[in-house]
Amino acid sequence: MSALVKLNGVSKSFIRGKEELRVLTDIDLSIEEGDFFALMGPSGSGKTTLLNLIGGLDTTTAGYVQVGDTRLDELSSKALAKWRSEHVGFVFQFYNLLPVLTAQRNVELPLLLTKLSRSQRKSNAATALKVVGLEDRADHRPGELSGGQQQRVAIARAFVADPEILVCDEPTGDLDRDTADEILGLLELLNRDHGKTIIMVTHDPKAADHASHVLHLDKGRLVDQVSA
């Protein structure tokens, strides 16, 4: 089976003043379609930077990231933004929901970039909310929902446009243990029953236990890989 995501010789540096700060060094990685990867490592190890490169939010300094048949380094900024909207769903620690919109409208947002009709967007958003168990909260705004419910809305928004990859940056970092386990169970369901490929940054070993593969980064290098 060919890899859905392939990283070849990936390095990433940032310029801070006159100093070059190397964040990632010579990363080689293959992720198959339907995998669930957890990225772990100490603060500053490069986990979120690696996630951002896979999700097309940033570009490499050396090497390349390929998703399917697309080399991300060969895309213009405009083309990369279009690619992200069509192929990647994002889940963040702090939900990033628009407070003035209902859950339904928040979930619909990625579909505004498609050619779907208004009724089809509404139908697709309703289906996504049903998958995450919030069909009865469609008309509630974020301030009327618990933290776990808000993260469920964010997850529904991430997969409503049927992306190839879900990239999740500390998706349970702001939640208590029981709520975190519910969210991780939902991600497992999306991976198992809906075939979503998931790459998740986490500092929590119990969260990583839900993944099928665990990668450890240290000082910008992959140090090992564990399969469940």
Buried (B, 14 or more C-beta within 10 A) or exposed (E): EEBBBBBBEBBBBEEEEEEEEEBBBBBEBBBBBBBBBBBBBEEEBBBBBBBBBBBBBBBBBBBBBBBBEBEBBEBEEEEBBBBBBBBBBBBBBEBEBEEEBBBBBBBBBBBEEBEBEEEEBBEBBBEBBEBBEBBEBBEBBBEEBEBBBBBBBBBBBBBBBEBBBBBBBBBBBBBEEEBBBBBBEBBBEBBEEEEBBBBBBBBBEEBBEBBBBBBBBBBBBBEEEEEE
